[in-house]
Amino acid sequence: MFLATLDYESFFHAVMATIPSSILILDERLAVLSVNNNFLEKSRGVLSSTLGRRLHEIFPAAFQDTALDHQIRDVIATGRTLHRQRMTYRAPGVSLRTYSYSICPLQLQRSRRGAILVMDDVTDLLQLGEEVRRMQLHLASVVESAGDLIVSTDPQGAIMTWNTAAEKSTGYTHVDVRNSKLADHIEEPLNQDVEACYRRIAEIDDRRSVEWPMRCRNGESIPVSWRLSRMTDDTGKVTGVVVVGRNLVEQRAMEAQIHQGEKLAALGMVIGGIAHEIRNPLGVSSAAAQLMKGRIATPVLLGECIDKVIGGIDRASLVVESLLRFARPGPISETTKINVLDMLKNALMFASGEAAAGTAIEWKLPFITDSLYAEGVQNLLELVIINFVLNAFQAMPSGGRLTIAVGREGAEIIIEISDTGPGIPEAHVSKIFDPFFTTRSDSRRSGLGLSVSHSIVRQHGGSVTVRSSPHDEE
């Protein structure tokens, strides 16, 4: 019923008016039979002066660059449609425009034939496409020029793109790896971490980096630090993953060089420290031996010299043993019962000789009514006290007071050593037990004393605690 009552002419004009393309209906002579409003607006013409005119009279500039009239005549003659051709067209007062056009054959009244010319202004679209193309080339150039490995994958981890840095680092080309899983190029067992990461790709934290070593074509493995970032569509669905990797080979080589330099520097400090620690007892032993060489007649002096030689050798042996224990710490197995007060007296007596001449340093040993005993190696524990006392003396170059307190808490013996020096800067407190750390300008001090002492205390199952109030003297 609707088709029977349809006003075809009104329908035709409505369609012509709403189509956004420019439409011309031409007869065999290429005279204009009908045009739509879009064409009139584009050409700045009016309907009365356009109908009946020949095609070259409407836009003559088109015939300078195209064979549009021949193409229309061919379509009318053959009845074959011509699709998606392109021409440039300049209407009066309008800049050069580019049009895409198609020509369709049309059967007119009284067996006449004609054609429909449909044109679309694609100038802006082409310009946009050119800008997009330039941007794509720019982005591609950035990716290819980047020093980092840049890989894109689908949400399941299949490789889609693989930049030049990835090719140079691994030896695999883009063709070699395309559609393979990224996890297949990661060393075991960390490739399982890659697969697990892709299984929860929607939850991935793109701010976190992970280190996955990568297999190369030559069979070697390179350390790579990776960071994954999701690509999502407008709905938030993950459409792919960008994986950026930093080749750590050069960084690790540089770190190895720095570490080697630090080890050499540390070795020099160790040698200096050993030389200092052993030189003193050996010097005493040498002086005593020279006196003995003079055939000492006094038995008492001879006995003292012999004791000095033996003590110096024992002292040097103790230093070597302590350094070995620091280098290869292990549990103390052979211990004896030690009188703590006697141990403190012996250590203080030995350390007092290190105090600067003429320096007014007072020290106070604790008054203990009950004997305190501990299990351990007396020589090693004496070395701990000696090192702590020496550090206290060095902190008071202008004089001061050294106080030693001792007591028992449960099964533990607590020994506290304090001085009235300027204290330890807060930034240094956490470092004083580090091997080779020292703030002393004296080249004889290697910074091993406290680290060795800390190691000995730990071997005895104890601990060391430091409290300091910098620049707060009593």
C-alpha positions as CSV (number, residue, x, y, z in Angstrom):
1,M,0.0,0.0,0.0
2,F,2.9,2.4,0.8
3,L,4.6,1.8,-2.5
4,A,1.4,2.4,-4.4
5,T,1.0,5.8,-2.9
6,L,4.7,6.9,-2.8
7,D,5.4,10.2,-4.5
8,Y,8.6,9.1,-6.4
9,E,9.5,12.6,-7.4
10,S,9.3,13.9,-3.8
11,F,11.3,10.9,-2.7
12,F,14.0,11.5,-5.3
13,H,14.4,15.1,-4.3
14,A,14.5,14.2,-0.6
15,V,17.2,11.7,-1.2
16,M,19.2,14.1,-3.4
17,A,18.9,16.8,-0.7
18,T,20.1,14.6,2.1
19,I,23.1,12.8,0.5
20,P,26.3,14.5,1.6
21,S,28.0,13.9,-1.8
22,S,27.8,16.1,-4.8
23,I,25.5,14.5,-7.5
24,L,25.0,15.4,-11.1
25,I,22.8,13.6,-13.6
26,L,24.0,14.0,-17.2
27,D,22.7,13.0,-20.6
28,E,24.6,11.7,-23.6
29,R,25.7,15.2,-24.5
30,L,27.0,15.7,-20.9
31,A,24.4,18.3,-20.3
32,V,23.2,18.6,-16.7
33,L,19.8,17.2,-16.1
34,S,19.8,17.5,-12.3
35,V,22.1,18.4,-9.5
36,N,21.7,18.3,-5.7
37,N,22.2,21.2,-3.2
38,N,25.6,19.9,-2.1
39,F,27.0,20.5,-5.6
40,L,25.5,23.9,-5.8
41,E,27.0,24.9,-2.5
42,K,30.4,23.5,-3.3
43,S,30.5,25.2,-6.8
44,R,28.7,28.4,-5.5
45,G,26.2,28.1,-8.3
46,V,22.5,28.3,-8.7
47,L,20.1,25.7,-10.0
48,S,18.7,27.9,-12.9
49,S,22.1,28.7,-14.3
50,T,23.3,25.1,-13.9
51,L,20.6,22.9,-15.5
52,G,21.0,22.3,-19.2
53,R,24.6,23.5,-19.3
54,R,27.4,21.2,-20.4
55,L,29.8,19.7,-18.0
56,H,32.9,21.7,-19.1
57,E,30.9,24.9,-18.6
58,I,30.3,24.1,-14.9
59,F,33.8,23.3,-13.9
60,P,36.1,23.8,-16.9
61,A,39.3,23.5,-14.7
62,A,38.5,19.8,-14.2
63,F,39.3,19.1,-17.9
64,Q,42.8,20.5,-17.6
65,D,44.0,17.6,-15.4
66,T,41.5,14.7,-16.0
67,A,39.7,12.9,-18.7
68,L,36.4,13.1,-16.9
69,D,34.3,13.8,-20.0
70,H,35.8,10.8,-21.8
71,Q,35.2,8.6,-18.8
72,I,31.5,9.6,-18.6
73,R,30.9,9.0,-22.3
74,D,32.6,5.5,-21.9
75,V,30.3,4.6,-19.0
76,I,27.2,5.7,-21.0
77,A,28.3,3.7,-24.0
78,T,29.4,0.5,-22.2
79,G,27.0,0.5,-19.2
80,R,29.9,-0.3,-16.9
81,T,30.2,1.6,-13.6
82,L,33.5,3.4,-12.8
83,H,34.4,3.4,-9.1
84,R,36.6,5.6,-6.9
85,Q,38.5,7.8,-9.3
86,R,40.3,11.0,-8.2
87,M,40.6,14.5,-9.6
88,T,41.5,18.0,-8.5
89,Y,38.9,20.7,-8.9
90,R,39.0,24.4,-8.3
91,A,35.8,26.3,-8.1
92,P,35.8,30.1,-8.5
93,G,37.3,31.7,-5.4
94,V,38.0,28.3,-3.8
95,S,41.4,26.7,-3.1
96,L,42.4,23.6,-4.9
97,R,40.3,20.6,-3.7
98,T,40.6,16.9,-4.3
99,Y,37.6,14.9,-5.2
100,S,36.9,11.2,-5.2
101,Y,34.2,10.3,-7.8
102,S,32.3,7.4,-9.3
103,I,30.2,7.3,-12.5
104,C,27.2,5.0,-12.8
105,P,25.2,4.4,-16.1
106,L,21.5,5.6,-16.0
107,Q,18.6,4.7,-18.2
108,L,16.6,7.9,-19.0
109,Q,13.2,8.2,-20.6
110,R,12.5,7.4,-24.3
111,S,15.5,5.0,-24.4
112,R,17.9,7.7,-23.7
113,R,20.9,6.9,-21.7
114,G,22.9,9.0,-19.3
115,A,25.1,8.8,-16.2
116,I,25.2,9.8,-12.6
117,L,28.3,11.5,-11.4
118,V,28.9,11.2,-7.6
119,M,31.7,13.3,-6.1
120,D,33.1,13.6,-2.6
121,D,35.5,16.2,-1.4
122,V,38.3,14.2,0.2
123,T,40.8,17.1,0.6
124,D,40.6,17.2,4.4
125,L,40.5,13.5,4.7
126,L,43.7,13.2,2.6
127,Q,45.4,15.8,4.6
128,L,44.4,14.1,7.8
129,G,45.6,10.8,6.4
130,E,48.9,12.4,5.5
131,E,49.3,13.8,9.0
132,V,48.5,10.4,10.4
133,R,51.0,8.8,8.1
134,R,53.7,11.2,9.1
135,M,52.9,10.6,12.8
136,Q,53.0,6.9,12.3
137,L,56.4,7.2,10.5
138,H,57.6,9.4,13.4
139,L,56.4,7.0,16.0
140,A,57.9,4.1,14.1
141,S,61.2,6.0,13.8
142,V,61.2,6.6,17.6
143,V,60.6,3.0,18.3
144,E,63.3,1.8,15.9
145,S,65.8,4.4,17.1
146,A,65.3,3.6,20.8
147,G,68.2,2.0,22.6
148,D,65.8,-0.1,24.7
149,L,64.1,-3.3,23.5
150,I,60.5,-2.4,22.6
151,V,58.2,-5.3,22.0
152,S,54.4,-5.4,21.6
153,T,52.3,-8.4,22.2
154,D,48.7,-9.5,22.2
155,P,46.9,-10.0,25.6
156,Q,48.1,-13.6,25.5
157,G,51.8,-12.7,25.1
158,A,52.2,-13.5,21.4
159,I,54.8,-11.1,19.9
160,M,53.4,-8.6,17.3
161,T,56.3,-6.1,16.9
162,W,60.0,-6.3,17.7
163,N,62.2,-3.3,17.3
164,T,65.8,-3.0,16.0
165,A,67.3,-2.9,19.5
166,A,65.7,-6.2,20.3
167,E,67.1,-7.6,17.1
168,K,70.6,-6.4,17.9
169,S,70.5,-7.6,21.5
170,T,69.2,-11.1,20.8
171,G,70.2,-11.8,17.2
172,Y,66.6,-12.7,16.3
173,T,64.8,-10.7,13.6
174,H,61.1,-9.6,13.6
175,V,60.3,-12.4,11.2
176,D,62.0,-15.0,13.5
177,V,59.9,-14.1,16.6
178,R,56.5,-12.9,15.1
179,N,53.6,-14.7,16.7
180,S,55.9,-16.6,19.1
181,K,55.3,-16.2,22.8
182,L,57.5,-13.7,24.7
183,A,57.9,-16.3,27.5
184,D,59.5,-18.7,25.0
185,H,62.5,-16.2,24.7
186,I,63.0,-15.9,28.5
187,E,65.3,-18.3,30.4
188,E,63.9,-21.0,32.6
189,P,62.4,-21.0,35.2
190,L,61.6,-17.3,34.9
191,N,59.6,-17.9,31.7
192,Q,56.9,-19.3,34.0
193,D,56.8,-15.9,35.7
194,V,56.2,-14.3,32.3
195,E,53.3,-16.6,31.6
196,A,51.8,-16.0,35.1
197,C,52.1,-12.3,34.5
198,Y,50.1,-12.5,31.2
199,R,47.4,-14.6,32.9
200,R,46.7,-11.7,35.3
201,I,47.6,-8.9,32.7
202,A,44.5,-6.9,33.7
203,E,46.0,-6.4,37.2
204,I,49.6,-5.6,36.2
205,D,51.4,-2.7,37.8
206,D,53.1,-0.8,35.0
207,R,55.2,1.1,37.4
208,R,57.0,-2.1,38.6
209,S,60.0,-3.5,36.7
210,V,61.1,-7.1,36.6
211,E,64.3,-8.8,35.5
212,W,63.9,-11.6,33.1
213,P,67.1,-12.9,31.4
214,M,66.6,-13.4,27.7
215,R,67.9,-16.1,25.4
216,C,69.9,-15.1,22.3
217,R,70.4,-16.8,19.0
218,N,74.0,-17.6,19.8
219,G,72.9,-19.6,22.9
220,E,74.0,-17.0,25.4
221,S,71.7,-15.2,27.9
222,I,71.6,-11.5,28.6
223,P,70.1,-9.8,31.7
224,V,67.2,-7.5,30.8
225,S,65.0,-5.3,33.1
226,W,61.4,-5.3,31.7
227,R,58.4,-3.0,32.3
228,L,55.0,-4.0,30.9
229,S,52.2,-1.5,30.1
230,R,48.7,-2.4,29.0
231,M,47.0,-1.1,25.8
232,T,43.2,-0.8,26.3
233,D,40.2,0.2,24.1
234,D,37.5,2.6,25.0
235,T,35.8,0.1,27.2
236,G,38.9,-0.7,29.2
237,K,39.4,-4.1,27.6
238,V,43.1,-5.1,27.3
239,T,44.0,-5.2,23.6
240,G,47.7,-5.6,23.8
241,V,50.8,-5.1,25.9
242,V,53.9,-2.9,25.3
243,V,57.0,-4.5,26.8
244,V,60.1,-2.3,27.2
245,G,63.3,-3.9,28.2
246,R,66.6,-2.4,29.3
247,N,69.7,-4.4,28.3
248,L,71.8,-4.7,31.4
249,V,74.9,-6.2,29.9
250,E,76.9,-2.9,29.8
251,Q,75.6,-1.9,33.2
252,R,76.6,-5.2,34.8
253,A,80.0,-5.0,33.2
254,M,80.5,-1.5,34.7
255,E,79.2,-2.7,38.1
256,A,81.7,-5.6,37.9
257,Q,84.5,-3.1,37.2
258,I,83.5,-0.9,40.1
259,H,83.2,-4.0,42.4
260,Q,86.6,-5.2,41.3
261,G,88.0,-1.7,42.1
262,E,86.3,-1.8,45.5
263,K,87.8,-5.2,46.2
264,L,91.3,-4.0,45.2
265,A,90.9,-0.9,47.4
266,A,89.5,-3.1,50.3
267,L,92.5,-5.5,49.8
268,G,94.8,-2.5,50.2
269,M,93.1,-1.5,53.4
270,V,93.3,-5.0,54.7
271,I,97.0,-5.2,54.0
272,G,97.5,-1.8,55.7
273,G,95.4,-2.9,58.7
274,I,97.2,-6.2,59.0
275,A,100.6,-4.5,58.8
276,H,99.6,-2.1,61.5
277,E,98.1,-4.7,63.8
278,I,101.1,-7.0,63.5
279,R,103.9,-4.4,63.4
280,N,103.4,-3.4,67.1
281,P,103.8,-6.8,68.7
282,L,106.6,-7.7,66.3
283,G,108.3,-4.5,67.2
284,V,108.1,-5.3,70.9
285,S,109.4,-8.9,70.2
286,S,112.2,-7.5,68.1
287,A,113.3,-5.1,70.8
288,A,113.2,-7.8,73.5
289,A,115.1,-10.2,71.2
290,Q,117.8,-7.6,70.7
291,L,118.2,-7.2,74.4
292,M,118.4,-10.9,74.8
293,K,121.1,-11.0,72.1
294,G,123.2,-8.8,74.3
295,R,123.3,-11.8,76.8
296,I,121.4,-10.2,79.6
297,A,122.9,-11.3,82.9
298,T,120.0,-10.3,85.1
299,P,117.5,-13.2,85.3
300,V,114.6,-11.0,86.0
301,L,115.2,-8.8,82.9
302,L,115.8,-11.9,80.8
303,G,112.5,-13.4,81.9
304,E,110.7,-10.1,81.1
305,C,112.3,-10.1,77.6
306,I,111.3,-13.7,77.0
307,D,107.7,-12.9,78.1
308,K,107.7,-9.9,75.7
309,V,108.8,-12.1,72.8
310,I,106.2,-14.7,73.5
311,G,103.5,-12.1,74.1
312,G,104.3,-10.3,70.9
313,I,104.2,-13.5,68.9
314,D,100.9,-14.5,70.6
315,R,99.5,-11.1,69.8
316,A,100.5,-11.3,66.2
317,S,99.0,-14.8,65.9
318,L,95.8,-13.5,67.6
319,V,95.5,-10.8,65.0
320,V,95.9,-13.2,62.1
321,E,93.4,-15.6,63.7
322,S,90.9,-12.8,64.2
323,L,91.1,-11.8,60.6
324,L,90.6,-15.4,59.5
325,R,87.6,-15.6,61.8
326,F,86.2,-12.4,60.3
327,A,86.8,-13.7,56.7
328,R,85.3,-17.1,57.5
329,P,83.1,-16.7,60.6
330,G,82.0,-19.9,62.2
331,P,80.7,-21.1,65.6
332,I,83.1,-21.1,68.5
333,S,83.8,-24.7,69.5
334,E,86.7,-24.6,72.0
335,T,85.9,-22.3,74.9
336,T,87.0,-21.9,78.4
337,K,85.6,-20.4,81.6
338,I,86.6,-16.7,81.7
339,N,86.8,-14.4,84.6
340,V,85.2,-11.3,83.1
341,L,86.9,-8.8,85.5
342,D,90.3,-10.2,84.8
343,M,89.6,-10.1,81.1
344,L,88.7,-6.4,81.3
345,K,91.8,-5.6,83.3
346,N,94.1,-7.3,80.9
347,A,92.5,-5.6,77.9
348,L,92.6,-2.2,79.5
349,M,96.2,-2.6,80.5
350,F,97.2,-3.4,76.9
351,A,95.0,-0.7,75.4
352,S,96.3,2.0,77.8
353,G,99.6,2.0,76.0
354,E,97.9,3.4,72.9
355,A,96.6,6.5,74.7
356,A,98.4,9.6,73.4
357,A,101.3,10.7,75.6
358,G,100.4,13.5,78.0
359,T,96.7,13.0,77.4
360,A,94.6,13.2,80.6
361,I,92.3,10.2,80.3
362,E,90.7,8.7,83.4
363,W,89.2,5.2,83.4
364,K,87.1,3.5,85.9
365,L,86.7,-0.3,86.2
366,P,83.5,-1.6,87.9
367,F,83.6,-2.7,91.5
368,I,82.3,-6.3,91.5
369,T,81.7,-8.2,94.7
370,D,80.6,-11.4,93.0
371,S,82.8,-13.1,90.4
372,L,81.3,-13.1,86.9
373,Y,82.3,-15.8,84.5
374,A,81.5,-16.4,80.8
375,E,82.2,-19.1,78.3
376,G,84.4,-18.1,75.4
377,V,87.8,-17.6,73.9
378,Q,89.6,-15.2,76.2
379,N,92.1,-13.8,73.7
380,L,89.3,-13.0,71.2
381,L,87.1,-11.4,73.8
382,E,90.0,-9.3,75.1
383,L,90.6,-8.2,71.5
384,V,87.0,-7.0,71.4
385,I,87.4,-4.9,74.5
386,I,90.8,-3.6,73.4
387,N,89.3,-2.4,70.1
388,F,86.4,-0.7,71.8
389,V,88.6,1.0,74.4
390,L,91.1,2.2,71.7
391,N,88.2,3.8,69.8
392,A,87.1,5.5,73.0
393,F,90.7,6.8,73.5
394,Q,90.8,8.1,69.9
395,A,87.6,9.9,70.4
396,M,89.1,11.9,73.3
397,P,92.4,13.3,71.9
398,S,92.3,16.2,74.4
399,G,91.5,13.9,77.4
400,G,88.3,12.7,79.0
401,R,86.8,9.9,81.1
402,L,86.4,6.2,80.1
403,T,83.8,4.2,82.1
404,I,83.3,0.4,82.0
405,A,80.3,-1.1,83.6
406,V,79.5,-4.8,83.8
407,G,76.5,-6.8,85.1
408,R,74.4,-9.9,84.5
409,E,70.9,-10.0,82.9
410,G,69.6,-13.6,83.1
411,A,72.1,-15.8,81.3
412,E,73.9,-12.9,79.6
413,I,76.8,-10.8,80.7
414,I,76.3,-7.1,79.8
415,I,79.5,-4.9,79.3
416,E,79.0,-1.2,78.7
417,I,81.9,1.0,77.6
418,S,81.3,4.8,77.5
419,D,83.5,7.8,76.9
420,T,83.1,11.6,77.1
421,G,84.1,12.2,73.5
422,P,82.0,14.2,71.0
423,G,79.9,11.2,70.0
424,I,79.2,9.6,66.6
425,P,77.3,11.5,63.8
426,E,74.0,9.9,63.2
427,A,74.8,9.2,59.6
428,H,77.8,7.1,60.7
429,V,76.1,5.0,63.4
430,S,74.8,2.4,60.9
431,K,78.3,2.1,59.3
432,I,80.8,1.8,62.1
433,F,80.8,-2.0,62.0
434,D,81.2,-2.1,58.2
435,P,84.5,-3.5,57.2
436,F,87.1,-0.8,56.3
437,F,84.8,2.1,57.4
438,T,86.8,4.7,59.2
439,T,86.8,8.5,59.7
440,R,90.3,8.6,61.0
441,S,92.9,10.5,59.0
442,D,95.7,8.2,60.5
443,S,96.7,6.0,57.6
444,R,97.6,3.3,60.1
445,R,94.0,2.8,61.0
446,S,92.3,0.5,58.5
447,G,88.8,0.5,60.0
448,L,88.9,-3.3,60.7
449,G,88.9,-3.1,64.5
450,L,85.1,-2.7,65.1
451,S,84.1,-5.0,62.2
452,V,86.4,-7.8,63.6
453,S,85.1,-7.2,67.1
454,H,81.5,-7.3,65.9
455,S,82.2,-10.6,64.1
456,I,83.8,-12.1,67.3
457,V,80.9,-11.1,69.4
458,R,78.4,-12.7,67.0
459,Q,80.6,-15.9,67.0
460,H,80.1,-16.0,70.7
461,G,76.3,-15.7,70.3
462,G,76.2,-12.1,71.5
463,S,75.3,-8.8,70.0
464,V,76.6,-5.2,70.0
465,T,74.5,-2.1,70.5
466,V,75.5,1.5,70.0
467,R,74.1,4.6,71.6
468,S,75.5,8.0,70.9
469,S,74.7,11.7,71.6
470,P,76.8,13.7,69.1
471,H,78.5,16.9,70.5
472,D,77.1,16.2,73.9
473,E,80.0,15.9,76.2
474,E,79.8,15.4,80.0
